[in-house]
Amino acid sequence: MRLLLDARYTRLDRHDGISRYGASLAGAVAGLAGRTPGLDVAVLVSDLRQLALLPDLPHVTGPSPVSAAEAATALVLNRYAPDVVFSPMQTIGSAGRRHGLILTLHDLIYYDHPQPPADLPAPVRAGWRLYHRAWWPQRVLLDRADAVVTVSDTTRELIAAHRLTRRPVHVVPNAPQPGSVLPTAEALQRLPRRGRKLLYMGSFLPYKNVETLLRAAGRLPEHELHLLSRISPARRAQLEALVPEGARVVFHDGVDEAEYTALLAEAAVLVHASRAEGYGLPLVEALAAGTPVVCSDLPIFREVAGAAAAYAAPDDDAGFAAAVRALEDPARARAQVLAGLDRARSYSWEASAQELLAVARGVHERRAGRGSA
């Protein structure tokens, strides 16, 4: 089987969620390919600089996924004759394809919260808003595929509830990075040394509800809330105006992997008050680092973290503050850290890659069977 992994969503400097998902799966699939006879894997990029954040695999080039040329991507890929193409999104051009196709729908957030990411080109942002005003465009996109992948049972159930595709839907979840789950003894040794930092990793779109975290920081003057992600000057000014008197808030405007790892190692708690989420990878990263988690009570967060996190209603800043204070009890903190390590170990990119390969083999075999019938 010749499998082509669409890596055109890989960032050029540091990963975001989609970039990390695609690159991490590619790395794990590459590892499996080395011990799987007959499996030929390559990545599709639109910019050769993307290769710096991807595993050492053969590569082919195609159009940018946000360009008008995307509509002809399948015709470009036909020249390379892949058996199956996997894309970590659902918008890859498929007209005229001669290969199997697996598409990914991570979540349905933007139907309720349609504001697009600000870094997309203006025409794409406009199309994004129009696209999420109805369900039928999503159905058209997904039904072009041979199979659909999503990252959680929660989203799979929503896809079924909204009848978004007639194709089989498979769960290929996120995972912590290989080797990042802290040994139990080291995690427990760190616990008494954790300070008073509260970390938030994520965007600043309205549905992320950072405002609740600011209000909670006002109830926790002995703690310091660190907002780690990049932020536009306008959004930063908006949030700074909401910081309660006496609260301590630090805007990092982006951290690299080493800084993020160091902050997780010393933080008291990772906090996340989102009103909606596709997965919640920062929760898994924190659990793997032995960092306690306090997050909003959402079905997806319950699926990802289970009993390893403490929960509060998304707008309940008092509940968030109380949950943070409860972790000052050493016994409670220890129990939550141990549960978090166990939870993090239950995910791995290798297991996710094995699931993806099983989906790809099924697509390949079905298409081969139709061809010989």
N, C-alpha and C positions, 0 to 999 in steps of 0.2 A: 504494500500500500504506500503510495506517495502522498504524504500529508503536508499541506501547506498551511502555516499558521500566519494569520494576518496580524502583523506587528506594527501597522502604520499609526497606531494610537500611542506608540511609545514616545515619551517626552524626550527632549534633547538634553536636559540638565538633571532633573530629578523626577521621580515617578509621582504621578497622581494615582487615583484609585484604578482607573481603567488601564493605565500604563503598567502599573505594578501587576495587575491581574494577568494581562497578556504576557508580560515578560516572565513572570514567575511560572506560569504554565509552560511557556516555551522552554525554560530551563529544566523543568521537571520532565517534560516530554523528551528533551534531548538526552537526559540521563537514562530514560527507559529505552530509547532507541538504540543506545549503545549495547544493550543486551537483549534486543528483540529482533531476531532474524527477519528480514523482509520488510522492515519498516524504514522508509526513507523520509526524512523530515527536513523542511526548509522553512524560512521565514520570509514574509512579504513586507518590504519597507517602502516608504515613499521618499525618504531622506537617508542617505548613507550614514549620517551622524547618529541615527537611531541605533546603529549596530553597537555603539559604545555601551548601551544599557541592556543589550540582549546577549544570550548565550552564543557560543561559537558554533554556528550552524550555517550551512549554505543559505544564500539569500537571493531573492529576486526583487526587482523594483516595479512599482506600479504607481498610479496617480495618487495624489493626496486625497484622503477620504472626505475632505471638506471642499473639494473642487468640483467644477461641472463635469470634469472627465471621469468622476467616480462612476457615472452611469455606464461607462464602457469597460469597467474593471474586469468583468468576466471574459471579455474578448481578449484582453491583455493576458490574462492568466491561462487561457486556452493554449497559448503558445508553449507554456511550460508543462502542459499535460498532467496536472495533479489529479489524483483520484478523488481526494476530499480536501476541501478548504474549510478551515475553522476561522471565524471572525469573532472577536470579543465584543462586537456591536452587531446591530441588525440592519445597517444601511449600505453594506457593500453591494456594488452593482452586480446583478446576476443575469441580465439579459443575454441570451445566447450561450450560457454556460454549458460546458460539457463535463463538468465535475460535480461530485457531491458537495453539498453546502450545509454547514452547521452555523447557525446564527445564535447570538446571545442577547437576551433581554435581562438586564441586571435588576431592574425594579420598575415600579409604576409611579414613582414619586411625582414626576412632572405633570401628571394629569391633575393632581390636586395643587401642586406648587409649580406653575409653568414658567417661572422666571429662568431663563437659560444662563449658563456660565458666561461671565463677562468677557472671557478671552476668545470667544468664538467670533468669526467675522459677522458683521451686521446682517448680511443676507441670510446667513445660517441661523442667527438668533431669531429673525423674523419668521423663517420657515419653522423653527422649533416651536414657537408659540402657536402657529396655525396647526401644526401637526398634532399637538396635544389638546386640541379643542374637540376632537372626536376619536372614537376607538377604531374606526374602519381603516385609517392609514396603517396602524400597527398590524392589523390583521393581514392586510395586503403584503406588508413587508415580511412578516414571519412565515406566511404560507408559501413564500418563494423557496423556503429551505427544505431540506430533507429531514432535519431535526433541529430542535431548539434547546439551548442550554440556558440555565439561570443559576444563581448562586445560593439559593436558599429554598427550603420547602415553603416558607411564607410566601415568596414571590410565585413559586409554582402554583400554589393554591389560588392566588389572585389572578394569574393568567387563566386558569381554568374557570374561575368565577366569572370573568369577563369574556370568556370564549374567544381568546385572542388568537388562537391558532388551532388548526386541525392536525398539526404535526406533533409527534411525541416530544415531551418536555422532560429534560434530564437535569439533575442538580449536580453542578461542579463547583463546590464552594471555594471561597478564599481560604487562606491559611497563613500562619506566621512564617517568617522567612526561615529556611533551613538552619538549624543550629541556634536559633534565637530563644528557644524555651529554656529558661534558667534552671539549672539543677536545684532540687528542692533545698538542699542544705545551704546553698548560696543565697537563695531567695529569703530563707528564714534569717540568715545572718544579716542581710540588708535591712530587714524590717525595722529593727529599733533605730537604725540610722536615717530612716526616711524623714525628711524635714516637713515643711508646711506648704510646699508647692502643690497647687492644683493645676493640672494640665488639660487643655482642650486642643485636640488636633482635628481639623476639619475646615470646611469653607465657612464663609460668613453670609451665605444666602439666607433669606428670611426664615425658611423652614428649619434651618439649623438651630434657631432659637437661642442664640448666644446671650440674648437679653436676660433670660432666666439665670444663666451662670453669673452675669454681672450682679444681679440682685442678690443671689446667694453669696457672692463675695462680700457684699455689704453686711451680711450676717456673720461673716467669718473674718473679722479684721485681723486676726492673728495669722491667717493664711494669705497666700499670694497666688492670684490666678494668672496663669501664663497662657496666652493665646498664641499658638505656634505658627499658624499658617500665614501665607501671604495675604495681604489685604490692601484694597485700594485706598488711597488717601481719603476719598469721600466717605467710604464705609467706616474707616477708622475714626474719622471725626464724628460721625453719627454715633458710634458706640462709646467713644470717649465722653460724649455729652451725657451718657446714661450711667456712667460709673458712679455708684453711691458714695456719699461722703464717708471717708474712713476706709473704703475698700482699697486694696492694693492690686493693681492690674498691670501686667507687662505684655506689650505687643511685640512679638518677635519678628513679624513680617517675613516668615519663612525660616525654617531650620533645615540643615542637611541631615543625612542619616546618622552621622556620628553625634551631632548635637541632640537629635531626637532620642537616640539610645541613652545618652548620658542623662538627659532630663527624666526619662522613664526610670532610670536606676535610682534617682534620688527623690522622686516625687512622692507625696503622700497619697494622692488619688488622681486617677484620670476621670474627668467629668464630661458628660455628653448629654445635652438636653434636647436633642432633635425631636421634632414633631413627626418626622417620617424618615425612613432610612432604607437603603437598599440592602445593606449588610452590616456595616459597622466594623470595618477592619481595625480601626484604632483600638476597639475593645479587645480584640484578639491579641494585638501587639502588646497591649498593657498586661493582659493576663499572662502572656508568655514571659514578660519581664518581671513577674511577681509584683506588679503594681495593682493595688486595689482599684475597682471600678465602681463609680456611681453614675447611673444613666437613667434616661427617661424610660417609663414603663411601656415599651412597644413590643408587639409580637415578635418582630425580627430580632430585637435585642434579647428577648427571652429565649429565642431559638439559639442565638449565637453564644450567649453567656450563661444561660440557665441560672443555677443557684450560686454561680461564682461572682455575681455582681449584686449590688444593692440598687434599688429602684425607687423612683419618685415620679409623680405625674409631671408632664413636660413643663407646665407653667408654675409648679409648686416650688418656688425658691426656698421656702422654709423647709420643705421636705428634703431638698438637696442638701441644705446646710445641716439638717439633723442627721442625714445619712453619713455625711463626712465626719461629723463629730462622733458618731457611733463607732467609727473605725479607730478612734483613739483608745478604745478598749483593746489591749494586746491580744486577748483571746479571740475576739471577733475578727480582728485584722489577720491573725494567723490562719484562722479557719477559711477566710475568704481568699487569702493568697494560695493556700493549698488547693482549694477548689478551682481557682483560676489556672494553676499550673496543669491540673488534670484536664481541664477543659481545653486548654491550648494544645496539649499533646494529642487530643482527639482529632485535630485537623493536621493535614500535611499536604504540601503541594504534590508530593509523589502520589498520594491517594487520589487527589483531584485529577492529576494527569492520567492515572490509570482509568478513571471513570471517563475522561474525555476520549481516550483511545478506544474504549469499549463502544462509545457512541459512534466514533468514526468508523470502526470496523463494521458495526451494524449497517451504517449508511453504505459503505463500500460493498458489502455482501449483497444488500438488497438491490443496489444498482447493477451489480454484476449478474445477479439472478435475472433481473428484468432483461438485461442485454442478451442473455443466452436463451431466454424463453422463446 
